[in-house]
Amino acid sequence: MEKIEIKIKKPDNYDLPLPAYETRGSSGMDVRAWTEEDIILEPGDIKLVPTGISISIPRGYEAQIRPRSGLALKHGIGLVNSPGTIDSDYRGEVGIIMTNFGREPFIIRRGDRIAQMVVARIHHALILEVDDLDSTVRGDGGFGHSGVE
């Protein structure tokens, strides 16, 4: 397994565990809410939840912010832009754009594990403008093309 360094900067008064893999087989690191007061996420709300941390990712990588499956299943809590992307040149605070798809208000407290961060290699594409594309069996069949009729 390839390992890379992710640098994390935190405020002086940061009192939470840093993002971490909870088990040896975890793909994502748990990210925690860093808020002074509880945040109430009403059904249908979209809120930016602070984490207090800023990160530095090596060029050629990104950090993907993904929902936690337990919050999704038990409470209907998700992320609006899932997965969210943290680019290698971004140095601001990591914020988590959360929403409540559920039917009940959900309370986010300081230190709650609210998302997971997966580090992934990226590739920059070379865009080539052409007159024709190579043909495939599917062709231009769109949404539902290969599904049940």
MIPA-792478 format. One record per residue: residue number from 1; x, y, z of N, C-alpha, C in turn. Coordinates in Angstrom, 1 decimal, m for minus. Each point is the difference from the previous one (the first is absolute). Example, Ala and Ser with C-alpha at 12.3 -4.5 7.8 and 13.67 -1.06 7.14 Angstrom:
BEGIN
SITE num   n_px   n_py   n_pz  ca_px  ca_py  ca_pz   c_px   c_py   c_pz
SITE   1   13.2   m5.7    7.8   m0.9    1.2    0.0    0.9    1.2    0.0
SITE   2   m0.4    1.1   m0.7    0.9    1.1    0.0   m0.8    1.1    0.8
***
This chain:
BEGIN
SITE num   n_px   n_py   n_pz  ca_px  ca_py  ca_pz   c_px   c_py   c_pz
SITE   1    0.8   m1.2    0.0   m0.8    1.2    0.0    0.9    1.2    0.0
SITE   2   m0.2    0.9   m1.0    0.7    1.3   m0.1   m0.4    0.9    1.2
SITE   3    1.0    0.7    0.6   m0.3    0.9    1.0    0.6    1.4   m0.4
SITE   4   m0.8    1.0    0.2    0.5    1.4   m0.3   m0.3    0.9    1.2
SITE   5    0.7    1.1    0.1   m0.1    0.9    1.1   m1.1    1.0   m0.2
SITE   6   m0.9    0.1    0.9   m1.0    1.1    0.0    0.3    0.9    1.2
SITE   7    0.3    1.2   m0.2    0.3    1.0    1.0   m1.3    0.6    0.5
SITE   8   m0.2    0.1    1.3   m1.2    0.6    0.6    0.4    1.1    0.9
SITE   9   m0.7    1.1   m0.2    0.1    1.2    0.9   m1.3    0.2    0.8
SITE  10    0.2    0.2    1.3   m1.2    0.2    0.8    0.2    1.3    0.8
SITE  11   m1.1    0.6    0.5    0.1    1.1    0.8    0.6   m0.3    1.4
SITE  12    0.6    1.0    0.7    0.6   m0.3    1.3   m1.0   m0.6    1.0
SITE  13   m1.3    0.4   m0.1   m0.9   m0.5    1.0   m0.8   m1.3   m0.5
SITE  14    0.6   m0.6   m1.0   m0.7   m1.3   m0.6    0.2   m1.1    1.1
SITE  15   m1.1   m0.6    0.3    0.0   m1.0    1.1   m0.5   m1.4   m0.4
SITE  16   m0.1   m0.2   m1.3   m0.6   m1.3   m0.5    1.1   m0.9   m0.6
SITE  17   m0.3   m1.3   m0.1    0.9   m0.8   m0.7    0.1    0.4   m1.5
SITE  18    1.2   m0.1   m0.6    0.2    0.3   m1.4   m0.7   m1.1   m0.8
SITE  19   m0.3    0.2   m1.3   m0.5   m1.0   m0.8    0.8   m1.3    0.1
SITE  20   m0.6   m1.1    0.1    0.7   m1.3    0.1   m0.8   m1.1   m0.5
SITE  21    0.7   m1.1   m0.4   m0.6   m1.2   m0.5   m0.4   m0.8    1.3
SITE  22   m1.3   m0.3    0.1   m0.5   m0.7    1.2    0.5   m1.5    0.1
SITE  23    0.2   m0.6   m1.2    0.4   m1.4    0.0    1.1   m0.2   m1.0
SITE  24    0.8   m1.0    0.0    1.0   m0.3   m1.0   m0.5    0.0   m1.4
SITE  25   m1.2   m0.5   m0.2   m0.6   m0.1   m1.3   m0.8    1.2   m0.5
SITE  26   m0.1    1.0    0.8   m0.8    1.2   m0.4    0.6    0.7   m1.2
SITE  27   m0.9    0.4   m0.9    0.5    0.7   m1.2    0.0    1.5    0.3
SITE  28   m0.9    0.5    0.9   m0.1    1.4    0.3    0.3    0.3    1.5
SITE  29    0.5    1.2    0.2    0.3    0.5    1.3   m1.3    0.7    0.5
SITE  30   m0.4   m0.2    1.2   m1.1    0.8    0.6    0.4    1.4    0.2
SITE  31   m0.9    0.9   m0.4    0.2    1.5    0.2   m1.1    0.4    1.0
SITE  32    0.4    0.9    0.9   m0.9    0.4    1.1   m0.4    1.5   m0.1
SITE  33   m1.2    0.2    0.5   m0.6    1.4    0.1    0.8    0.8    1.1
SITE  34    0.3    1.2   m0.4    0.7    0.9    1.0   m0.8    1.3    0.1
SITE  35   m1.0   m0.1    0.9   m0.9    1.1    0.1   m0.2    0.4    1.5
SITE  36   m0.2    1.3    0.3   m0.1    0.5    1.3   m1.4   m0.5    0.6
SITE  37   m1.0    0.1   m0.8   m1.4   m0.3    0.4   m0.5   m1.2   m0.9
SITE  38   m1.0   m0.7    0.5   m0.6   m1.0   m0.7   m0.6    0.6   m1.3
SITE  39    0.0   m0.8   m1.1   m0.6    0.4   m1.2   m1.2   m0.9   m0.2
SITE  40   m1.2    0.7   m0.2   m1.2   m0.8   m0.3   m0.3    0.0   m1.5
SITE  41    0.0   m1.2   m0.5   m0.2   m0.2   m1.4   m1.5   m0.5   m0.2
SITE  42   m0.8    1.0   m0.4   m1.4   m0.4   m0.2   m0.2   m0.7   m1.3
SITE  43   m1.1   m0.8   m0.1   m0.2   m0.7   m1.3    0.0    1.0   m1.1
SITE  44    0.8   m0.3   m1.1    0.1    0.9   m1.1    1.1    1.0    0.1
SITE  45    0.5    0.2    1.2    1.1    1.0    0.2    1.3   m0.4   m0.7
SITE  46    0.7    1.1   m0.4    1.4   m0.2   m0.5    0.9    1.0    0.8
SITE  47    1.0   m0.6    0.7    0.8    0.9    0.8    1.5   m0.4   m0.2
SITE  48    0.9    1.0    0.1    1.4   m0.2   m0.1    0.5   m0.2    1.5
SITE  49    0.5   m1.2    0.2    0.5   m0.4    1.4    1.5    0.1    0.0
SITE  50    0.5    0.9    0.9    1.5    0.1    0.1    0.7   m1.2    0.6
SITE  51    1.2   m0.2   m0.4    0.8   m1.1    0.6    1.2    0.6    0.8
SITE  52    0.3    1.3   m0.3    1.2    0.6    0.7    1.3   m0.3   m0.6
SITE  53    0.1   m1.0   m0.9    1.3   m0.4   m0.5    0.2    0.5   m1.5
SITE  54    1.2    0.2   m0.3    0.4    0.3   m1.4    1.1   m1.1   m0.3
SITE  55    0.0   m0.4   m1.3    0.9   m1.0   m0.4    0.9    0.3   m1.2
SITE  56    1.1   m0.7   m0.1    0.8    0.1   m1.2    0.2   m1.4   m0.6
SITE  57   m0.5   m0.1   m1.2    0.1   m1.3   m0.7    1.0    0.1   m1.1
SITE  58    0.8   m1.0   m0.2    1.0    0.0   m1.1   m0.6    0.2   m1.3
SITE  59    0.6    0.7   m0.9   m0.4    0.1   m1.4   m0.2   m1.4   m0.6
SITE  60   m1.1   m0.2   m0.8   m0.3   m1.3   m0.5   m1.0   m0.8    0.8
SITE  61   m0.4    0.6    1.1   m1.0   m0.6    0.9   m1.1    1.0    0.3
SITE  62   m1.1   m0.6    0.4   m1.1    0.8    0.6   m0.5   m0.7    1.2
SITE  63   m0.8    0.8    0.8   m0.7   m0.6    1.1   m1.5    0.1   m0.3
SITE  64   m0.6   m1.2    0.0   m1.4    0.0   m0.3   m0.8   m0.1    1.4
SITE  65   m1.0    0.9    0.1   m0.8    0.0    1.2   m1.3   m0.7   m0.3
SITE  66   m0.2   m1.1    0.8   m1.2   m0.8   m0.3   m0.9   m0.2    1.3
SITE  67   m1.2   m0.3   m0.2   m0.9   m0.2    1.1    0.4   m1.2    0.8
SITE  68   m0.5    0.0    1.3    0.2   m1.2    0.8   m1.3   m0.9   m0.1
SITE  69    0.2   m1.2   m0.3   m1.2   m0.9   m0.3   m0.9   m0.1    1.1
SITE  70    0.5    0.0    1.3   m0.9   m0.2    1.1   m0.9    1.2    0.2
SITE  71    0.5    1.2   m0.2   m0.8    1.2    0.0   m1.1    0.0   m1.1
SITE  72    0.4   m0.4   m1.1   m0.9   m0.1   m1.2   m1.2   m1.0    0.3
SITE  73    0.4   m1.2    0.5   m1.0   m1.0    0.2   m0.9    0.3    1.2
SITE  74    0.6    0.4    1.1   m0.8    0.2    1.3   m0.7    1.4    0.0
SITE  75    0.5    1.0   m0.7   m0.6    1.3    0.2   m0.2    0.8   m1.3
SITE  76    0.3   m0.6   m1.1   m0.2    0.7   m1.3    1.0    1.2   m0.2
SITE  77    1.1   m0.1    0.6    1.0    1.1   m0.1    1.0   m0.3   m1.1
SITE  78    0.2    1.0   m0.9    0.9   m0.2   m1.1    0.7    1.3   m0.3
SITE  79    0.8    0.0   m1.1    0.8    1.1   m0.4   m0.6    0.5   m1.4
SITE  80   m0.1    1.2   m0.2   m0.6    0.6   m1.2    0.8   m0.3   m1.2
SITE  81    1.3    0.2    0.1    0.9   m0.2   m1.1    0.9   m1.2    0.3
SITE  82   m0.6   m1.1   m0.2    0.7   m1.3    0.4    0.5   m0.7   m1.2
SITE  83    1.3   m0.3   m0.1    1.0    0.4    1.0    0.4    1.4   m0.3
SITE  84    0.3    0.7    1.1    0.6    1.3   m0.1    1.5   m0.2   m0.3
SITE  85    0.6    1.0   m0.6    1.4   m0.1   m0.4    0.8    1.1    0.7
SITE  86    1.1   m0.4    0.6    1.0    0.9    0.5    1.2   m0.1   m0.9
SITE  87    0.3    1.1   m0.7    1.1    0.0   m1.0    1.3    0.1    0.7
SITE  88    1.1   m0.4   m0.7    1.3    0.0    0.7    0.5    1.4    0.2
SITE  89   m0.5    1.0   m0.6    0.4    1.4    0.2   m0.9    0.8    0.9
SITE  90   m1.0   m0.6    0.6   m0.9    0.7    0.9    0.6   m0.1    1.5
SITE  91    0.0    1.2    0.6    0.6    0.1    1.4   m1.0    0.5    1.0
SITE  92   m1.2    0.2   m0.4   m1.0    0.6    1.0   m0.6   m1.1    0.9
SITE  93   m0.8    0.4    0.9   m0.7   m1.0    0.9   m0.9   m0.9   m0.8
SITE  94    0.1   m1.3    0.4   m0.9   m1.0   m0.6   m1.4    0.2    0.6
SITE  95   m1.0    0.2   m0.8   m1.4    0.1    0.4   m0.8   m1.1   m0.6
SITE  96   m0.9   m0.5    0.7   m0.8   m1.1   m0.5   m1.4    0.5   m0.2
SITE  97   m0.5   m0.1   m1.3   m1.3    0.5   m0.4   m1.0   m1.2    0.2
SITE  98   m0.7    0.2    1.1   m0.9   m1.1    0.5   m1.5    0.3   m0.3
SITE  99   m0.8   m1.0   m0.2   m1.4    0.1   m0.2   m0.8   m1.1    0.8
SITE 100   m1.2    0.3    0.3   m0.9   m0.9    0.7   m1.1   m0.5   m0.9
SITE 101    0.2   m1.2   m0.5   m1.0   m0.6   m0.9   m1.1   m0.7    0.8
SITE 102    0.2   m0.1    1.3   m0.9   m0.7    0.9   m1.3    0.8    0.4
SITE 103   m0.7   m0.5    0.9   m1.3    0.6    0.4    0.1    0.7    1.4
SITE 104    1.1   m0.2    0.7    0.1    0.6    1.3    1.3    0.9    0.1
SITE 105   m0.1    1.1    0.8    1.2    0.8    0.2    1.2   m0.9    0.5
SITE 106    1.2    0.4   m0.4    1.2   m0.7    0.3    1.0    1.0    0.7
SITE 107    0.5   m0.4    1.1    0.9    0.9    0.8    1.5   m0.4   m0.3
SITE 108    0.8    1.0   m0.4    1.4   m0.3   m0.2    0.7    0.7    1.2
SITE 109    0.8   m0.8    0.7    0.7    0.5    1.2    1.5    0.1   m0.2
SITE 110    0.7    0.8    0.7    1.4    0.1   m0.1    0.6   m1.4    0.2
SITE 111    0.9   m0.4   m0.9    0.7   m1.3    0.1   m0.7   m1.1   m0.7
SITE 112   m1.3    0.2   m0.5   m0.7   m1.1   m0.7    0.8   m0.3   m1.3
SITE 113    0.0   m1.3   m0.3    0.6   m0.4   m1.3   m1.1    0.2   m1.0
SITE 114    0.3    0.9   m0.9   m1.1    0.5   m1.0    0.3   m0.4   m1.4
SITE 115    1.2   m0.4   m0.4    0.3   m0.4   m1.3    1.2   m0.9    0.0
SITE 116    0.4   m0.5   m1.2    1.3   m0.7   m0.1    0.7    0.6   m1.2
SITE 117    1.4    0.0    0.2    0.9    0.5   m1.0    0.8   m1.1   m0.6
SITE 118   m0.1   m0.1   m1.4    0.7   m1.0   m0.7    1.0    0.7   m0.9
SITE 119    1.3   m0.4    0.1    1.0    0.6   m0.8    0.1   m0.9   m1.3
SITE 120    0.0    0.7   m1.1    0.0   m0.8   m1.3    1.0    0.7   m1.0
SITE 121    0.6   m0.8   m0.8    0.9    0.5   m1.1   m0.9    0.5   m1.1
SITE 122    0.5    1.1   m0.6   m0.8    0.6   m1.1    0.9    0.0   m1.2
SITE 123   m0.6    0.1   m1.2    0.7    0.1   m1.3   m0.5    1.2   m0.7
SITE 124    0.9    0.9   m0.6   m0.5    1.1   m0.8   m0.1   m0.6   m1.4
SITE 125   m1.2    0.4   m0.6   m0.3   m0.5   m1.4    0.6    1.0   m1.0
SITE 126    0.4   m0.5   m1.1    0.4    0.8   m1.2   m1.3    0.0   m0.9
SITE 127   m0.6    1.2   m0.2   m1.2    0.1   m0.8    0.4    0.2   m1.4
SITE 128   m0.6   m0.9   m0.9    0.3    0.1   m1.4   m1.4    0.2   m0.7
SITE 129   m0.1    1.1   m0.8   m1.2    0.2   m0.7    0.1   m0.8   m1.3
SITE 130   m1.1   m0.7   m0.3    0.0   m0.9   m1.2   m1.3    0.2   m0.8
SITE 131   m0.1   m0.4   m1.2   m1.2    0.0   m0.8   m0.9   m1.2    0.3
SITE 132    0.6   m1.1    0.3   m0.8   m1.2    0.3    0.6   m0.8    1.1
SITE 133   m0.9   m0.7    0.7    0.4   m0.8    1.2    0.0   m1.5   m0.5
SITE 134    0.8   m0.8    0.7    0.0   m1.5   m0.3   m1.4   m0.5    0.3
SITE 135   m0.4   m1.0   m0.7   m1.4   m0.5    0.2    0.0   m1.2    1.0
SITE 136   m1.1   m0.1    0.7   m0.2   m1.1    0.9   m1.4   m0.6   m0.2
SITE 137   m0.2   m1.2    0.6   m1.3   m0.7   m0.1   m1.1    0.9    0.5
SITE 138    0.2    0.7    1.1   m1.0    0.8    0.7   m0.2    1.3   m0.8
SITE 139    1.0    0.5   m0.6   m0.2    1.3   m0.8   m0.4    1.1    0.9
SITE 140   m1.1    0.7   m0.4   m0.4    1.2    0.7   m1.2   m0.3    0.9
SITE 141   m0.2   m1.3    0.3   m1.1   m0.4    1.0    0.2    0.6    1.3
SITE 142   m1.0    0.8    0.5    0.2    0.8    1.2   m0.6   m0.7    1.3
SITE 143   m0.6    0.8    0.8   m0.6   m0.4    1.3   m1.0   m1.1   m0.2
SITE 144    0.2   m1.1    0.7   m0.9   m1.1    0.0    0.2   m0.9   m1.3
SITE 145    0.9    0.3   m0.8    0.2   m0.7   m1.2    0.2   m1.5    0.2
SITE 146    0.8   m0.4    1.0    0.3   m1.4    0.2   m0.8   m0.6    1.2
SITE 147   m1.0    0.8    0.4   m0.8   m0.5    1.2   m1.3   m0.8   m0.5
SITE 148   m0.9   m0.2    1.0   m1.2   m0.7   m0.2   m1.0    0.9   m0.8
SITE 149   m0.6   m0.6   m1.0   m1.0    0.7   m0.8   m1.4   m0.1    0.6
***
